[in-house]
């Protein structure tokens, strides 16, 4: 539904409510003009006014609910437009970079070390492109409930080590810290858990930068496994905490607008956790930053 349709709906809703009140006013005025002392007439007028008041309340409730739905649809529509613009840019950037790298290798007489460095950058861009495409495909599968989990027992601490090594190699970051006891076992879908950790770490690095610490942690609390990623970035505003796991959501602030992204990462994380009967919360980190904590 576009803005023009929403505007027409609001105008018609106001007209109906005003017209209804106007009819009620005329009914009361007409009754007073009759000046009849008949108890029966007043009882009927009272009954009509009572039924009219109930109908008006139902009408107002319906208008409010439709307005809420329209507002939600408009917001989703805007986010989808922003997503299309973002994903178009995000897909073109690594492709353009790879083209430039290949042209550089072809046209210039480079040393083996320089060639390897450029090829590594090209591989990094390709890996980033693969992750982005995987996120888009996963979002579509999750929407259609076509991604059932396959649970198994595996070593979570080993997976966390692998995620750290991968980001150290691909992104060239050295600020990822680990707080986990070795040999920590979890019963979950391995591929989904890997995707969850990859998205959370990538999100933390994006906003915390390559200087502030990004910490991957895991611990056992009774029958539950508690793990997640916390950072020392700008954090999430209180009013946005309930929306960060919504599809296409990106906070309207300078930190977010200056960063690349499609608004799918945290949505996919939340969905992958939910279908495994887990929960995720966006919590404040001390002294600053964000802590995305998962319980399974």
Beta strands, then each sheet from edge to edge (+ up, - down):
strand 1: 151-155
strand 2: 176-180
strand 3: 185-189
strand 4: 214-221
strand 5: 224-231
strand 6: 279-284
strand 7: 290-295
sheet 1: 1+ 3-
sheet 2: 2+ 4+ 5- 7+ 6-
end
